[in-house]
């Protein structure tokens, strides 16, 4: 089976000269189609750095990294944009645009899909908001949504393009236990329906049962359970 994500001997440093500090050390990891992989570890262990590298949000320094068959080594800005357009991102603090409704926030993920008309983008956003249980909130601004509802909008935005990979960074950190569980169950159900892989960074022990694999990171190195 071909890997959706393939990381080989990845290294990454912050700072320069005598302040240069290793963050990731010789990381090798493969994630396959349809897998849900949870990445755990103490703060500062390199989890978010690895996630952002896989998402093409940081420049590759050492080693090799390919996502959906595209190598990041030597990739142009245009190629990186193309790869990122096929990845769904879910973050702890939602990153919703305050001036846009729930529907408009979800539609933002479709703006690079030029083959879709404005009406088609509206329809797809509405369908996805219905799927996350927010069909009656499509015209609400983020300030009028609860924390759990905002995270559901973020999930809808991440999945509306039907990506092959979803990267989630602490998606339940700011939610109470039941709301966090509801959000994760929605993510799991929709990812299964769409057949996409999920890499999820978390400290939340209450959601570990959704994972096909759990990987522990410590001091910039991976430990596979």
C-alpha positions as CSV (number, residue, x, y, z in Angstrom):
1,X,0.0,0.0,0.0
2,X,1.4,3.4,-1.0
3,X,1.8,5.9,1.9
4,X,-0.1,9.1,1.9
5,X,2.6,10.6,4.0
6,X,6.2,9.4,3.9
7,X,8.8,11.0,6.2
8,X,12.5,9.8,5.9
9,X,15.3,10.9,8.2
10,X,13.7,14.2,8.8
11,X,15.7,16.8,10.9
12,X,14.8,20.3,11.8
13,X,16.5,23.1,13.8
14,X,15.4,26.4,15.2
15,X,17.8,29.3,15.5
16,X,21.3,29.9,14.0
17,X,24.9,29.6,15.1
18,X,25.4,28.9,18.8
19,X,21.7,29.3,19.3
20,X,20.9,26.6,16.9
21,X,18.7,24.0,18.6
22,X,17.6,20.6,17.3
23,X,13.8,20.2,17.3
24,X,13.4,17.0,15.2
25,X,16.0,14.3,15.0
26,X,16.0,11.6,12.3
27,X,12.2,11.2,12.1
28,X,10.9,8.4,9.8
29,X,7.2,7.8,9.6
30,X,4.6,6.5,7.1
31,X,0.8,7.1,7.2
32,X,-1.4,5.1,5.0
33,X,-4.8,5.7,3.3
34,X,-7.7,5.9,5.7
35,X,-5.5,5.7,8.9
36,X,-6.1,7.8,12.0
37,X,-2.8,8.3,13.7
38,X,-2.5,10.1,17.0
39,X,0.8,11.9,17.9
40,X,1.4,12.5,21.6
41,X,4.2,13.8,23.7
42,X,5.1,16.6,26.2
43,X,5.1,20.2,25.2
44,X,8.2,21.2,23.3
45,X,8.8,17.7,22.0
46,X,8.4,18.7,18.3
47,X,4.8,17.5,17.6
48,X,3.5,20.7,16.1
49,X,6.7,21.3,14.2
50,X,6.4,17.9,12.5
51,X,2.7,18.6,11.8
52,X,3.5,21.9,10.1
53,X,6.3,20.4,8.1
54,X,4.0,17.7,6.8
55,X,1.4,20.4,6.0
56,X,4.0,22.4,3.9
57,X,3.8,25.3,6.3
58,X,7.5,25.2,7.1
59,X,10.5,24.8,4.8
60,X,12.2,21.4,4.7
61,X,15.7,21.5,6.1
62,X,17.0,18.0,6.3
63,X,15.8,14.5,5.2
64,X,12.9,13.8,2.8
65,X,9.2,14.3,3.0
66,X,6.5,13.4,0.5
67,X,2.7,13.9,0.8
68,X,0.3,12.3,-1.7
69,X,3.2,11.3,-3.9
70,X,4.7,14.8,-4.1
71,X,8.2,15.4,-2.6
72,X,8.7,18.6,-0.7
73,X,12.4,18.5,-1.4
74,X,13.1,21.3,-3.9
75,X,9.3,22.0,-4.4
76,X,8.4,25.4,-5.8
77,X,6.0,27.7,-4.0
78,X,3.4,26.8,-6.6
79,X,3.9,23.1,-6.0
80,X,3.6,23.6,-2.3
81,X,0.3,25.5,-2.8
82,X,-1.0,22.6,-4.8
83,X,-0.1,20.1,-2.1
84,X,-1.6,22.2,0.6
85,X,-4.8,22.5,-1.4
86,X,-5.3,18.8,-0.9
87,X,-4.8,18.9,2.9
88,X,-7.4,19.8,5.5
89,X,-6.2,21.7,8.6
90,X,-7.9,21.8,12.0
91,X,-6.3,23.9,14.7
92,X,-7.0,24.4,18.4
93,X,-8.1,28.0,18.0
94,X,-10.2,27.5,14.9
95,X,-8.7,30.3,12.8
96,X,-12.2,31.3,11.7
97,X,-12.5,34.7,10.0
98,X,-14.6,36.8,12.4
99,X,-16.3,38.9,9.7
100,X,-17.6,35.8,7.8
101,X,-20.5,33.5,8.5
102,X,-20.1,29.8,9.2
103,X,-21.0,29.1,5.6
104,X,-18.6,31.8,4.2
105,X,-15.7,30.4,6.4
106,X,-16.3,26.9,5.0
107,X,-16.5,28.3,1.4
108,X,-13.0,29.8,1.8
109,X,-11.5,26.4,1.5
110,X,-13.1,26.0,-2.0
111,X,-11.9,29.3,-3.4
112,X,-9.0,27.6,-5.2
113,X,-11.3,25.2,-6.9
114,X,-12.0,27.3,-9.9
115,X,-14.2,24.7,-11.6
116,X,-16.9,25.3,-9.0
117,X,-19.4,28.1,-9.4
118,X,-20.2,30.4,-6.5
119,X,-23.6,28.5,-6.1
120,X,-21.8,25.2,-6.1
121,X,-19.4,26.4,-3.4
122,X,-22.4,27.6,-1.3
123,X,-24.2,24.3,-1.7
124,X,-21.1,22.2,-0.8
125,X,-20.5,24.4,2.3
126,X,-24.1,24.0,3.4
127,X,-24.0,20.2,2.9
128,X,-20.8,20.0,5.0
129,X,-22.2,22.2,7.8
130,X,-25.3,20.0,7.9
131,X,-23.0,17.0,8.2
132,X,-21.4,18.4,11.3
133,X,-24.8,19.3,12.8
134,X,-24.8,23.1,12.1
135,X,-27.4,23.3,9.4
136,X,-29.3,25.8,11.5
137,X,-26.2,28.0,12.1
138,X,-24.9,28.5,8.5
139,X,-25.5,32.3,8.7
140,X,-24.1,32.8,12.2
141,X,-20.9,34.8,12.7
142,X,-18.2,33.1,14.9
143,X,-18.9,35.4,17.8
144,X,-22.4,33.9,18.0
145,X,-21.2,30.3,18.1
146,X,-20.0,28.2,21.1
147,X,-16.4,26.8,21.2
148,X,-17.7,23.4,20.1
149,X,-19.7,24.9,17.2
150,X,-16.6,26.9,16.1
151,X,-14.6,23.7,16.0
152,X,-17.3,22.0,14.0
153,X,-17.1,24.8,11.5
154,X,-13.3,24.3,11.4
155,X,-13.8,20.6,10.7
156,X,-16.4,21.4,8.0
157,X,-13.9,23.8,6.4
158,X,-11.1,21.2,6.5
159,X,-13.2,18.4,5.0
160,X,-15.4,20.3,2.4
161,X,-12.7,19.9,-0.3
162,X,-12.6,16.1,0.3
163,X,-8.9,16.1,1.1
164,X,-6.8,12.9,1.2
165,X,-5.1,14.0,4.4
166,X,-6.3,16.0,7.5
167,X,-3.9,17.5,10.0
168,X,-5.3,18.4,13.4
169,X,-3.4,20.2,16.1
170,X,-5.0,19.9,19.6
171,X,-8.6,20.1,18.2
172,X,-10.2,19.4,21.7
173,X,-7.8,21.4,23.9
174,X,-10.2,24.2,24.6
175,X,-13.4,22.1,24.8
176,X,-15.1,20.4,27.7
177,X,-15.0,16.5,27.7
178,X,-18.4,15.9,26.1
179,X,-18.0,18.6,23.4
180,X,-14.5,17.4,22.6
181,X,-15.7,13.9,22.3
182,X,-18.6,15.0,20.0
183,X,-16.2,16.9,17.8
184,X,-13.7,14.0,17.5
185,X,-16.6,11.5,16.6
186,X,-17.7,13.9,13.8
187,X,-14.1,14.1,12.5
188,X,-13.8,10.3,12.6
189,X,-17.1,9.6,10.9
190,X,-16.5,12.1,8.1
191,X,-12.9,11.0,7.5
192,X,-14.1,7.4,7.3
193,X,-16.8,8.4,4.8
194,X,-14.3,10.3,2.7
195,X,-11.5,7.7,3.0
196,X,-8.9,10.3,4.1
197,X,-6.0,9.9,6.5
198,X,-5.8,11.9,9.8
199,X,-2.8,12.9,11.8
200,X,-3.9,14.3,15.1
201,X,-1.7,15.9,17.7
202,X,-3.2,15.8,21.2
203,X,-2.7,15.6,24.9
204,X,-6.2,14.4,25.4
205,X,-6.2,10.8,26.8
206,X,-10.0,10.6,26.4
207,X,-9.9,10.3,22.6
208,X,-7.1,7.8,22.1
209,X,-9.6,5.0,21.3
210,X,-10.3,6.6,17.8
211,X,-6.7,5.9,16.7
212,X,-5.5,3.1,14.5
213,X,-2.0,3.9,15.8
214,X,-0.6,6.0,18.6
215,X,2.9,7.5,18.2
216,X,4.8,9.0,21.1
217,X,7.3,11.9,20.6
218,X,9.9,12.8,23.1
219,X,12.9,15.2,22.7
220,X,12.4,15.4,18.9
221,X,12.3,11.6,18.4
222,X,9.4,9.2,17.6
223,X,8.6,6.2,19.8
224,X,6.0,3.9,18.1
225,X,3.7,1.9,20.5
